[in-house]
Amino acid sequence: MKKIGFIDYYISEWHANNYPGWMREIGRELKLDYDICYAWAEKDESEVDGRDTDTWCRDFGIKKCDTIRELCEKCDNIVILAPSNPEKHLGYIEEAFKCGKRIYVDKTFAPDFATAKKIFEISEKYNTPFFSTSALRYGEELDAFRGEKNISVKGGGSNLPEYIIHQVEMVVKVLGTGAEKLMLTEEDGQIVTTLLYPDERCAKLYYKSSNGFEIARGDGMENAAAITSPFFMNLMRKILIFFETGEIDFCPSQTLEVMKIREAIIKAQDAPDQWIDLPDGESV
């Protein structure tokens, strides 16, 4: 059996609570012998439900590690979580990437574009394979929009900085890299990002906390397709295949593209109705 370890800021949170069961289910489907065996959390008590690390480990049948180094030594593969705290990822990565093992980094990958680039540099330094994505990349409905040059997406979540990642990931999967500039406006109580590329590609991203996830052709949400496919289970499948083979089904440069767009959208909240230029595209 290959052993997976979880690294988290506090371990009792939605992703850590659901990933073990999902990974075990997908492992059985793929006939891959993986299990979540170890966990380490920086903060002992969860900010979500108050459950401490020892209790969480006992509840899930997982062994607690005292350090990231211990976890890396005992595991074959690693999942860096802290989905609500991307500012913590760099510190965990600086330690975990030393082991050279295949690692999945949960969304949001990094707090900003500069940190994202630094993480790629650390990966290269230690020759550590990794990937990161929002699960919404694996909404099966997106496949029908490949080749489109003008799309609109809708999404929600409790706050824009944490949840806009999902819409950005959807756009980058369909339209690719090379976005040039963006502007934030407000329409019908929604925050709307207009994203332009130097060619004919463009996208609109509609955010409101209560929105579901949808995608549509053109400039607006008419005839939108709701994202109802099992995108989280699809992500679990991609993670285990990556752990087994090292294969990633998209160019890592798209992760940097997502990070630069996300950062610009967050900054644009303080400068609405103005075009904001994006940094030049990065290749990895």
C-alpha positions as CSV (number, residue, x, y, z in Angstrom):
1,M,0.0,0.0,0.0
2,K,1.2,3.5,-0.8
3,K,0.7,6.0,2.0
4,I,-0.6,9.5,1.6
5,G,0.0,12.3,4.1
6,F,-2.1,15.4,4.7
7,I,-0.4,18.7,5.6
8,D,-2.9,21.4,6.8
9,Y,-3.2,24.6,8.8
10,Y,-5.9,23.1,11.0
11,I,-7.0,19.6,10.0
12,S,-10.7,19.5,10.7
13,E,-12.0,21.4,7.6
14,W,-14.2,20.5,4.7
15,H,-11.5,19.3,2.3
16,A,-9.7,17.2,4.9
17,N,-13.0,15.8,6.2
18,N,-14.1,14.6,2.7
19,Y,-10.9,13.7,0.8
20,P,-10.1,10.5,2.7
21,G,-13.4,8.8,1.8
22,W,-13.4,10.1,-1.7
23,M,-9.8,9.0,-2.3
24,R,-10.5,5.6,-1.0
25,E,-13.5,5.2,-3.2
26,I,-11.6,6.3,-6.3
27,G,-8.6,4.1,-5.4
28,R,-11.0,1.1,-5.4
29,E,-12.4,2.2,-8.7
30,L,-8.9,2.6,-10.3
31,K,-7.6,-0.6,-8.5
32,L,-4.8,1.5,-6.9
33,D,-3.7,0.7,-3.4
34,Y,-3.5,4.1,-1.7
35,D,-4.7,5.3,1.6
36,I,-4.4,8.4,3.8
37,C,-2.3,7.3,6.7
38,Y,-0.7,10.4,8.2
39,A,-1.6,14.0,9.0
40,W,0.2,17.1,10.4
41,A,-1.5,20.4,11.2
42,E,0.2,23.6,12.3
43,K,-2.8,24.7,14.5
44,D,-4.2,22.1,16.9
45,E,-7.7,23.4,17.1
46,S,-9.9,23.8,14.0
47,E,-11.3,27.2,13.3
48,V,-14.3,25.5,11.7
49,D,-15.6,23.2,14.4
50,G,-13.1,23.3,17.3
51,R,-12.0,19.6,16.8
52,D,-8.3,19.1,17.6
53,T,-5.8,17.1,15.6
54,D,-5.7,14.1,17.9
55,T,-9.5,13.8,17.8
56,W,-9.6,14.2,14.0
57,C,-6.9,11.5,13.5
58,R,-8.7,9.1,15.8
59,D,-12.0,9.8,14.0
60,F,-10.5,9.0,10.6
61,G,-8.1,6.2,11.6
62,I,-5.1,8.3,10.6
63,K,-1.8,8.7,12.5
64,K,-0.6,12.2,13.7
65,C,2.9,13.3,12.9
66,D,4.7,15.8,15.0
67,T,6.5,17.6,12.1
68,I,6.3,18.0,8.3
69,R,9.6,16.3,8.0
70,E,8.3,13.2,9.8
71,L,5.3,13.0,7.6
72,C,7.4,13.3,4.5
73,E,9.6,10.5,5.6
74,K,6.7,8.2,6.3
75,C,4.6,8.9,3.2
76,D,4.9,8.0,-0.4
77,N,2.8,11.0,-1.6
78,I,1.6,14.2,0.0
79,V,-1.4,16.5,-0.1
80,I,-0.9,20.1,1.1
81,L,-4.3,21.4,2.1
82,A,-5.0,24.7,4.0
83,P,-7.6,25.6,1.3
84,S,-8.7,28.7,3.1
85,N,-5.2,29.8,4.0
86,P,-3.0,30.0,0.8
87,E,-0.6,32.3,2.6
88,K,0.5,29.2,4.6
89,H,1.4,27.1,1.5
90,L,4.9,28.6,0.8
91,G,6.1,27.7,4.3
92,Y,4.8,24.1,4.1
93,I,6.2,23.7,0.6
94,E,9.6,24.9,1.5
95,E,9.8,21.9,3.9
96,A,7.8,19.3,2.0
97,F,9.3,19.8,-1.4
98,K,12.7,18.8,-0.1
99,C,11.5,15.1,-0.1
100,G,11.2,15.1,-3.9
101,K,7.9,13.0,-3.8
102,R,4.8,13.7,-5.8
103,I,2.7,16.4,-4.1
104,Y,-0.8,17.8,-4.7
105,V,-1.3,21.4,-3.5
106,D,-4.9,22.3,-2.8
107,K,-6.6,25.4,-4.1
108,T,-5.9,28.3,-3.7
109,F,-2.3,27.5,-4.8
110,A,-0.7,30.7,-3.6
111,P,-1.8,34.1,-2.1
112,D,-0.4,36.0,-5.1
113,F,1.4,35.7,-8.4
114,A,4.9,36.3,-7.0
115,T,4.6,33.6,-4.4
116,A,3.3,31.2,-7.1
117,K,6.4,31.8,-9.2
118,K,8.6,31.2,-6.1
119,I,6.9,27.9,-5.5
120,F,7.7,26.8,-9.1
121,E,11.3,27.7,-8.4
122,I,11.4,25.6,-5.3
123,S,9.9,22.7,-7.2
124,E,12.7,23.0,-9.8
125,K,15.3,23.3,-7.1
126,Y,14.3,20.0,-5.4
127,N,13.0,18.3,-8.6
128,T,9.7,17.8,-6.9
129,P,6.7,17.0,-9.1
130,F,3.5,18.7,-8.1
131,F,0.3,20.1,-9.4
132,S,-2.6,22.3,-8.2
133,T,-6.0,23.2,-9.4
134,S,-9.5,24.1,-8.4
135,A,-11.8,21.1,-8.7
136,L,-14.0,23.1,-11.1
137,R,-11.4,22.5,-13.8
138,Y,-12.9,19.0,-13.9
139,G,-16.5,19.9,-14.3
140,E,-17.3,17.8,-17.3
141,E,-19.6,20.5,-18.8
142,L,-16.6,22.6,-19.6
143,D,-15.5,20.1,-22.3
144,A,-18.3,21.2,-24.7
145,F,-16.8,24.7,-24.6
146,R,-13.3,23.9,-25.8
147,G,-12.5,26.0,-28.8
148,E,-14.8,28.9,-27.8
149,K,-13.3,32.4,-27.8
150,N,-16.0,34.2,-25.9
151,I,-17.5,32.7,-22.7
152,S,-19.2,33.7,-19.5
153,V,-19.0,31.9,-16.1
154,K,-20.9,32.3,-12.9
155,G,-20.0,31.3,-9.4
156,G,-20.4,32.0,-5.7
157,G,-19.0,31.2,-2.3
158,S,-18.8,33.1,1.0
159,N,-16.1,35.6,-0.1
160,L,-14.6,36.6,-3.4
161,P,-10.8,36.2,-2.6
162,E,-11.2,32.6,-1.7
163,Y,-13.9,31.5,-4.2
164,I,-13.1,33.4,-7.4
165,I,-10.4,30.8,-8.0
166,H,-13.1,28.4,-9.3
167,Q,-14.4,30.8,-12.0
168,V,-10.9,31.7,-13.0
169,E,-9.9,28.1,-13.3
170,M,-12.9,27.4,-15.5
171,V,-12.0,30.3,-17.8
172,V,-8.3,29.4,-18.1
173,K,-9.2,25.7,-18.9
174,V,-11.4,26.8,-21.8
175,L,-9.5,29.9,-23.1
176,G,-6.0,29.2,-22.1
177,T,-3.2,31.6,-21.1
178,G,-2.2,35.1,-22.2
179,A,-4.9,37.3,-20.7
180,E,-4.0,40.9,-21.1
181,K,-6.3,43.1,-18.9
182,L,-9.4,43.1,-16.8
183,M,-12.1,45.4,-15.3
184,L,-14.5,45.0,-12.5
185,T,-18.0,46.4,-12.6
186,E,-21.3,45.6,-10.9
187,E,-24.5,44.3,-12.6
188,D,-27.7,43.3,-10.8
189,G,-25.9,42.9,-7.4
190,Q,-23.1,40.8,-8.9
191,I,-19.4,41.6,-9.3
192,V,-18.6,41.2,-12.9
193,T,-15.0,40.8,-14.2
194,T,-14.5,41.4,-17.9
195,L,-11.3,39.6,-19.0
196,L,-9.6,40.4,-22.3
197,Y,-6.9,38.7,-24.3
198,P,-4.8,40.4,-27.1
199,D,-6.6,38.3,-29.7
200,E,-10.3,37.7,-30.0
201,R,-10.7,35.7,-26.7
202,C,-12.6,37.2,-23.9
203,A,-14.6,36.2,-20.8
204,K,-17.0,37.5,-18.2
205,L,-17.0,36.2,-14.7
206,Y,-20.1,36.8,-12.6
207,Y,-19.6,36.5,-8.8
208,K,-22.2,36.6,-6.0
209,S,-22.1,34.6,-2.8
210,S,-25.3,32.8,-3.5
211,N,-24.5,31.9,-7.2
212,G,-24.2,28.3,-8.4
213,F,-21.5,27.4,-11.0
214,E,-22.5,27.8,-14.6
215,I,-20.9,28.4,-18.0
216,A,-22.3,29.9,-21.2
217,R,-21.2,31.0,-24.6
218,G,-21.0,34.7,-25.4
219,D,-21.3,37.8,-23.3
220,G,-23.9,36.8,-20.7
221,M,-25.4,33.8,-18.9
222,E,-28.3,33.1,-21.3
223,N,-28.6,29.3,-22.0
224,A,-26.0,28.6,-19.4
225,A,-25.0,25.0,-18.5
226,A,-25.0,24.3,-14.8
227,I,-21.9,22.5,-13.5
228,T,-23.5,19.5,-11.9
229,S,-21.0,16.7,-12.8
230,P,-18.9,15.1,-10.0
231,F,-16.0,17.5,-10.3
232,F,-14.5,16.7,-6.9
233,M,-14.5,13.0,-7.6
234,N,-12.9,13.7,-11.0
235,L,-10.2,15.7,-9.1
236,M,-9.6,12.8,-6.8
237,R,-9.1,10.6,-9.8
238,K,-6.6,13.0,-11.3
239,I,-4.7,13.2,-8.0
240,L,-4.3,9.4,-7.7
241,I,-3.3,9.1,-11.3
242,F,-0.7,11.8,-10.8
243,F,0.6,10.0,-7.7
244,E,0.8,6.7,-9.6
245,T,2.2,7.9,-13.0
246,G,3.4,11.5,-12.6
247,E,1.0,12.6,-15.4
248,I,-0.7,16.0,-15.3
249,D,-3.4,16.7,-17.9
250,F,-2.7,20.4,-18.3
251,C,0.3,22.7,-18.7
252,P,1.5,24.0,-15.4
253,S,1.7,27.5,-16.9
254,Q,-2.1,27.6,-16.5
255,T,-1.6,27.6,-12.7
256,L,0.4,30.7,-12.9
257,E,-2.2,32.3,-15.3
258,V,-4.9,31.5,-12.8
259,M,-2.9,33.1,-10.0
260,K,-2.2,36.3,-11.8
261,I,-5.8,36.7,-12.9
262,R,-7.1,36.0,-9.3
263,E,-4.7,38.5,-7.8
264,A,-5.7,41.2,-10.3
265,I,-9.4,40.6,-9.6
266,I,-8.8,41.0,-5.9
267,K,-6.9,44.3,-6.4
268,A,-9.5,45.6,-8.8
269,Q,-12.1,45.6,-6.0
270,D,-10.3,48.8,-4.9
271,A,-10.4,50.2,-8.4
272,P,-13.7,49.4,-10.1
273,D,-14.6,50.5,-13.6
274,Q,-10.9,50.8,-14.5
275,W,-8.8,48.5,-16.8
276,I,-6.0,46.8,-15.0
277,D,-3.1,45.4,-17.0
278,L,-1.9,41.8,-16.2
279,P,1.7,40.8,-16.0
280,D,3.2,39.2,-19.0
281,G,2.6,35.5,-19.3
282,E,5.0,33.1,-17.6
283,S,6.1,29.7,-19.0
284,V,7.3,26.8,-16.8
